């Protein structure tokens, strides 16, 4: 059953799609990295749109690859079936094949043909064999991995529903009045509910259709009205931009293409720039970068201790990078994680192997297809049990007696290429 499944052209096409996407996705990832470095001085919205475009391109690329591979497999299968079921054009073709008997010595059959006419078995390229095996195994990785990653996303959505059910709607009047004012100033088109939950440690936005901003209970008593205004502005900016929908779309892309590490890297960059876009909207409304940076620092330290370990973690906290961006002190030097460098190196090596192997396979398939699909090829039927002599072949229309090349034994069915004429050199014992 499993062997039959793996022999289906669609199964093999999915496997090769995954392999080809490794190097195609690596190229898109390098383009995203290069563009991110070039646009590091640009507005976050520009970087966000550029990176989102690269992520969507990654999500779209497997489909044309799969379509091309399926079309190729169907075309080759059709050609093979047509050749296998075709009847030899013995009569009715109207073409004449020249067969000129020439008497040879009786021992001519024992003489070997020239080296160039021997058919030698070609050993497949080692990388190509490995890639063929990988193409058979890769769909299993996708069949198993995609449901698992989707299961994690579903668990996250279930957790969000639990947060909504166990949250408490904010009743403090000053928070409600502030929310109404900010809702109008940002021109948010949907009603937003403000709630508190003991399960969250920082403000988060949940809900696709009915958005809800969840706050830690401590924020209502520990932060100032100005800080609360900036916090709500940031979350309302997410509502206005429909970021919850795009974030869910990212999760689905990550699930479908989980096997490519650069998909996760580019998706992480998209989320980083999304936060920067909302930070810029806050600064446009308030015009106080220092106060907003202090608010973010307050959020980062409100649920962490101040010990040495926490201080080290704080230095790597995502809010720190946002604060640096807000204060225009972001270090724009090239910072690449070692995992990214290793992933890119491995993917480039795989890409080179796939491209070379695919090129070799394509050349072989092209030659075989051209030979099998030659519309003008003719067939001559000789006895199967014995050889009548040696065959020679040359270009049709060649004058004189020269130009003949050995073409093998005269027995069985012999295909004569188009534009060629055939000569039979009969053995001395003749035809019975």
PyMOL commands that set and color helices and strands:
alter all, ss='L'
color gray80, all
select helices_A, chain A and resi 2-6+9-38+44-85+106-110+115-117+126-165+173-185+219-222+225-241+243-256+261-286+289-302+308-315+318-326+338-372
alter helices_A, ss='H'
color red, helices_A
select strands_A, chain A and resi 168-169+193-196+204-206+212-215+378-381+389-395+405-409+413-416+420-426
alter strands_A, ss='S'
color yellow, strands_A
deselect
rebuild
show_as cartoon
